[in-house]
Amino acid sequence: MAKIVTLTPNPAIDLCTSVERVVPTLKLRCTTQRHDPGGGGINVARVVRRLGGDVEAIFPIGGVTGGRLHDLITQEGIPARAIKAKADTREDFFISELSTGLQYRFILPGQPLEEAEWQACLSELAASNPAPGFVVASGSLPPGVPADFYAQAARVARRLGAKFLLDTSGAPLKAATDHEMYMIKPNLSEMSELAGAELATQDEWLATARAMIGAKNIEIIALSLGHLGALLVTHTLALRAQALPIKPVSAVGAGDSFLGALVYSLAQGAALAEAFRLAVAAGAAALLNEGTELCRPADVYRLADQVRIDHV
């Protein structure tokens, strides 16, 4: 059994391509196409595997697209624990406009999962033997899955003795924060929504994170700040990393790359500050690649030397 297990209730095949200009009505002749396995937890597993980590992925699949998704994941060397679903697995579309450098992202909602199907995902996690050290749950929830799905997953991880890391938003994030977790990874918008107020300064970010850690059973908050970098907060520690001076080629997968490198490093026994350093580098490295390629290990380790970590 792997040291890290990822859980992705709403996986996808990500199709990326490029076109000279996006205009209505006309047929737009695209230049190339690339298919990647997608969905938050699957992307995290891809990054962990690229860095040499021991990981397995749990996810539902259905239809022809589900079979293709399974093939793409296994081609990357990731052991897959797939749950058969009746509905077809979704596809997402990413279009790069060559004339402007802009990127258009079309995220489909996914088909409904039946109760027996999403319950089977939790049962598959509960059946992990021996138990993993870390469980990473990530991504949106498809229709039919209750908002407390990740809260239920957190309880399963706790029974396994695994550290539970969560990256989601909205109602599923809010429902999960009332349960014991090792880490959440919100962005600034998601953190503001949880707090019920706009958070404009570092002092506000830190105070809100500390208050949430004190009031809830969360050990670590890794706050993604986009072009402002990232903040990592525990009960006794606060670390700030500024964003690296990189011109983004694509923003797809930066957050997943961050989380994948972070959990990989922690599973290797790294100190929290060093794991944070690698995570920031991985998030930056993902910006260098087109479409949905995620980060490359050589870029991650090269950029890690440039990441500055400050205690705040």
C-alpha positions as CSV (number, residue, x, y, z in Angstrom):
1,M,0.0,0.0,0.0
2,A,1.2,3.5,-0.9
3,K,2.4,6.1,1.6
4,I,0.0,8.6,-0.1
5,V,-3.5,8.0,-1.3
6,T,-5.4,10.6,-3.3
7,L,-9.2,10.8,-3.5
8,T,-10.8,12.5,-6.5
9,P,-14.6,12.3,-6.7
10,N,-14.9,14.4,-9.8
11,P,-12.1,13.4,-12.2
12,A,-11.8,14.5,-15.8
13,I,-9.9,14.1,-19.0
14,D,-8.3,17.5,-19.7
15,L,-8.0,18.4,-23.3
16,C,-5.8,21.4,-24.2
17,T,-5.2,23.0,-27.5
18,S,-4.3,26.4,-29.0
19,V,-5.8,28.6,-31.7
20,E,-4.5,31.9,-33.2
21,R,-7.6,33.9,-32.1
22,V,-10.9,33.1,-30.3
23,V,-13.8,34.6,-32.3
24,P,-17.5,33.6,-32.4
25,T,-19.3,31.8,-35.2
26,L,-16.2,30.9,-37.3
27,K,-14.6,27.5,-37.4
28,L,-11.5,27.8,-35.4
29,R,-8.6,25.7,-36.7
30,C,-6.6,24.5,-33.6
31,T,-2.9,23.7,-33.8
32,T,-2.4,20.7,-31.6
33,Q,-4.1,18.7,-28.9
34,R,-3.1,17.1,-25.7
35,H,-5.0,14.8,-23.3
36,D,-4.1,14.5,-19.6
37,P,-5.8,12.8,-16.7
38,G,-7.3,15.5,-14.5
39,G,-9.1,16.4,-11.3
40,G,-7.5,17.7,-8.2
41,G,-6.5,14.5,-6.5
42,I,-5.3,12.9,-9.7
43,N,-3.1,15.9,-10.5
44,V,-1.6,15.7,-7.0
45,A,-0.9,12.0,-7.6
46,R,0.8,12.8,-10.9
47,V,3.1,15.3,-9.2
48,V,3.9,12.9,-6.4
49,R,4.7,10.2,-8.9
50,R,6.9,12.5,-11.0
51,L,8.9,13.4,-7.9
52,G,9.4,9.7,-7.2
53,G,6.9,9.3,-4.4
54,D,4.8,6.3,-3.5
55,V,1.1,7.1,-4.3
56,E,-2.2,5.5,-5.3
57,A,-5.3,7.2,-6.7
58,I,-8.9,6.5,-5.9
59,F,-11.6,7.9,-8.3
60,P,-14.8,6.9,-10.0
61,I,-14.9,6.2,-13.8
62,G,-17.6,5.7,-16.3
63,G,-18.1,5.2,-20.0
64,V,-15.5,5.5,-22.8
65,T,-14.0,8.6,-21.3
66,G,-13.6,6.8,-18.0
67,G,-11.7,4.0,-19.6
68,R,-9.5,6.5,-21.3
69,L,-8.9,8.3,-18.0
70,H,-7.9,5.0,-16.4
71,D,-5.4,4.3,-19.3
72,L,-3.9,7.8,-19.0
73,I,-3.3,7.4,-15.3
74,T,-1.8,4.0,-15.5
75,Q,0.5,5.2,-18.3
76,E,2.0,7.6,-15.8
77,G,2.8,4.7,-13.5
78,I,0.1,5.6,-10.9
79,P,-1.7,2.6,-9.3
80,A,-5.4,3.2,-9.8
81,R,-8.2,2.1,-7.5
82,A,-11.1,2.9,-9.8
83,I,-14.8,2.7,-8.9
84,K,-17.1,1.9,-11.7
85,A,-19.8,4.5,-12.2
86,K,-22.8,4.5,-14.6
87,A,-22.4,8.1,-15.8
88,D,-19.6,9.1,-18.3
89,T,-16.5,10.7,-16.9
90,R,-16.4,14.4,-17.8
91,E,-14.0,16.3,-20.0
92,D,-12.5,19.8,-19.5
93,F,-11.2,22.1,-22.2
94,F,-8.3,24.5,-22.1
95,I,-7.8,26.9,-25.1
96,S,-4.7,29.1,-25.5
97,E,-5.1,32.1,-27.7
98,L,-1.8,32.5,-29.5
99,S,-2.3,36.1,-30.6
100,T,-2.8,37.4,-27.0
101,G,-1.3,34.7,-24.8
102,L,-4.7,34.5,-23.0
103,Q,-6.0,31.1,-21.8
104,Y,-9.6,30.1,-21.7
105,R,-10.7,27.3,-19.3
106,F,-14.0,25.4,-19.7
107,I,-14.7,23.2,-16.7
108,L,-17.7,20.9,-17.0
109,P,-19.7,20.0,-13.9
110,G,-19.6,16.2,-14.3
111,Q,-22.4,13.7,-14.4
112,P,-24.2,12.7,-11.1
113,L,-22.8,9.9,-9.0
114,E,-25.2,7.6,-7.4
115,E,-25.1,7.1,-3.7
116,A,-23.7,3.6,-4.0
117,E,-20.9,4.9,-6.2
118,W,-19.7,7.8,-3.9
119,Q,-20.1,5.5,-0.9
120,A,-17.9,3.0,-2.7
121,C,-15.1,5.6,-3.0
122,L,-15.2,6.0,0.8
123,S,-15.2,2.2,1.3
124,E,-12.2,1.9,-1.0
125,L,-10.4,4.4,1.1
126,A,-11.4,2.6,4.3
127,A,-10.1,-0.7,2.9
128,S,-6.5,0.7,2.5
129,N,-4.3,-1.9,4.2
130,P,-1.8,-1.1,5.4
131,A,-3.0,2.4,6.0
132,P,-1.3,5.2,4.1
133,G,0.5,8.0,6.0
134,F,-1.3,10.7,4.1
135,V,-4.7,11.0,2.4
136,V,-5.1,13.9,0.0
137,A,-8.7,14.7,-1.1
138,S,-9.0,17.4,-3.7
139,G,-11.3,18.9,-6.3
140,S,-15.0,19.7,-6.7
141,L,-17.9,17.4,-6.0
142,P,-20.1,16.1,-8.9
143,P,-23.9,16.3,-8.7
144,G,-25.4,13.7,-6.4
145,V,-22.5,13.8,-3.9
146,P,-23.4,15.4,-0.5
147,A,-21.5,18.5,0.7
148,D,-20.2,16.6,3.7
149,F,-18.4,14.0,1.5
150,Y,-15.0,15.3,2.4
151,A,-16.0,15.5,6.1
152,Q,-16.8,11.8,5.8
153,A,-13.5,11.1,4.1
154,A,-11.7,12.9,6.9
155,R,-13.4,10.6,9.4
156,V,-12.2,7.6,7.4
157,A,-8.7,8.9,7.3
158,R,-8.7,9.5,11.0
159,R,-9.8,5.9,11.6
160,L,-6.9,4.8,9.4
161,G,-4.5,6.9,11.4
162,A,-3.6,8.9,8.3
163,K,-3.0,12.6,8.0
164,F,-5.8,14.2,5.9
165,L,-5.1,17.1,3.5
166,L,-8.0,18.8,1.7
167,D,-8.1,21.2,-1.2
168,T,-11.6,22.2,-2.2
169,S,-14.0,25.2,-2.0
170,G,-17.4,26.4,-1.1
171,A,-19.8,24.2,0.9
172,P,-17.7,21.1,0.8
173,L,-14.8,23.0,2.4
174,K,-17.0,24.6,5.0
175,A,-18.6,21.3,6.0
176,A,-15.2,19.6,6.3
177,T,-13.6,22.2,8.5
178,D,-15.7,21.1,11.5
179,H,-13.8,17.8,11.5
180,E,-10.3,16.9,12.4
181,M,-7.8,17.5,9.6
182,Y,-4.1,17.8,9.2
183,M,-4.2,20.5,6.5
184,I,-6.4,22.6,4.3
185,K,-5.1,24.5,1.3
186,P,-7.5,27.3,0.4
187,N,-6.7,30.2,-1.9
188,L,-7.3,33.8,-0.6
189,S,-10.9,33.9,-2.1
190,E,-11.8,30.6,-0.4
191,M,-10.2,31.7,2.9
192,S,-12.2,35.0,2.8
193,E,-15.4,33.0,2.2
194,L,-14.7,30.8,5.2
195,A,-14.0,33.9,7.3
196,G,-17.0,35.8,6.1
197,A,-14.9,38.9,5.4
198,E,-12.4,40.2,2.8
199,L,-8.8,39.6,3.9
200,A,-6.6,42.3,2.5
201,T,-3.3,42.2,4.5
202,Q,-0.8,39.7,5.8
203,D,-1.8,40.5,9.4
204,E,-5.5,39.6,8.5
205,W,-4.4,36.4,6.7
206,L,-2.3,35.3,9.7
207,A,-4.9,36.2,12.3
208,T,-7.7,34.5,10.4
209,A,-5.6,31.3,9.9
210,R,-4.6,31.2,13.6
211,A,-8.2,31.8,14.7
212,M,-9.4,29.0,12.5
213,I,-6.7,26.6,13.7
214,G,-7.5,27.5,17.3
215,A,-11.3,27.1,16.9
216,K,-11.2,23.9,14.8
217,N,-9.3,20.7,14.6
218,I,-6.9,21.8,11.8
219,E,-3.2,21.6,12.3
220,I,-1.9,23.5,9.2
221,I,-3.3,26.0,6.8
222,A,-1.4,26.5,3.5
223,L,-2.8,29.7,2.1
224,S,-2.3,30.2,-1.7
225,L,-1.9,33.9,-2.6
226,G,-1.4,33.7,-6.3
227,H,1.0,36.4,-7.5
228,L,1.7,37.3,-3.8
229,G,3.2,33.9,-3.0
230,A,2.0,31.7,-0.2
231,L,1.6,31.6,3.6
232,L,1.8,28.4,5.8
233,V,0.5,28.7,9.3
234,T,0.4,26.3,12.3
235,H,-0.5,27.0,16.0
236,T,3.1,28.1,16.6
237,L,4.7,28.7,13.2
238,A,4.0,31.1,10.3
239,L,6.0,31.0,7.1
240,R,5.7,33.4,4.1
241,A,7.1,32.8,0.6
242,Q,7.0,35.5,-2.0
243,A,6.1,34.5,-5.6
244,L,9.0,33.8,-7.9
245,P,9.5,36.2,-10.8
246,I,8.1,33.9,-13.5
247,K,6.1,34.9,-16.6
248,P,3.2,32.3,-16.6
249,V,2.7,30.2,-19.7
250,S,-0.3,28.5,-18.2
251,A,-1.9,28.7,-14.7
252,V,-3.4,25.2,-14.9
253,G,-2.3,22.9,-12.2
254,A,-0.2,25.3,-10.1
255,G,-2.2,24.6,-6.9
256,D,-2.2,20.9,-7.5
257,S,1.5,21.0,-8.1
258,F,2.0,22.9,-4.9
259,L,0.0,20.4,-2.9
260,G,1.6,17.4,-4.6
261,A,5.1,18.5,-3.9
262,L,4.2,19.4,-0.3
263,V,2.7,16.0,0.6
264,Y,5.5,14.2,-1.3
265,S,8.1,16.1,0.8
266,L,6.3,15.5,4.1
267,A,6.0,11.8,3.3
268,Q,9.8,11.7,2.7
269,G,10.2,13.0,6.3
270,A,11.1,16.6,5.4
271,A,10.7,19.4,7.9
272,L,7.7,21.6,7.3
273,A,9.7,24.6,6.1
274,E,11.6,22.5,3.5
275,A,8.3,20.9,2.3
276,F,6.9,24.4,1.9
277,R,9.9,25.5,-0.1
278,L,9.5,22.6,-2.5
279,A,5.8,23.2,-2.8
280,V,6.3,26.8,-3.7
281,A,8.8,25.8,-6.3
282,A,6.5,23.2,-7.8
283,G,3.6,25.7,-8.0
284,A,6.0,28.1,-9.9
285,A,7.3,25.3,-12.1
286,A,3.8,24.5,-13.3
287,L,3.5,28.0,-14.6
288,L,6.3,27.3,-17.1
289,N,4.5,24.6,-19.0
290,E,1.7,24.8,-21.6
291,G,-1.7,23.4,-21.1
292,T,-2.2,20.8,-18.4
293,E,1.3,19.4,-18.2
294,L,1.9,20.3,-14.5
295,C,5.4,20.7,-13.1
296,R,8.6,19.0,-14.2
297,P,11.0,17.7,-11.5
298,A,14.0,19.4,-13.0
299,D,12.3,22.8,-12.8
300,V,11.0,22.1,-9.3
301,Y,14.5,21.5,-7.9
302,R,16.1,24.3,-9.8
303,L,13.5,26.8,-8.6
304,A,13.6,25.5,-5.0
305,D,17.0,27.1,-4.6
306,Q,15.4,30.5,-5.4
307,V,12.5,30.3,-3.0
308,R,12.9,32.6,0.0
309,I,11.1,31.5,3.2
310,D,10.5,34.2,5.9
311,H,9.2,33.7,9.4
312,V,6.3,36.1,10.1
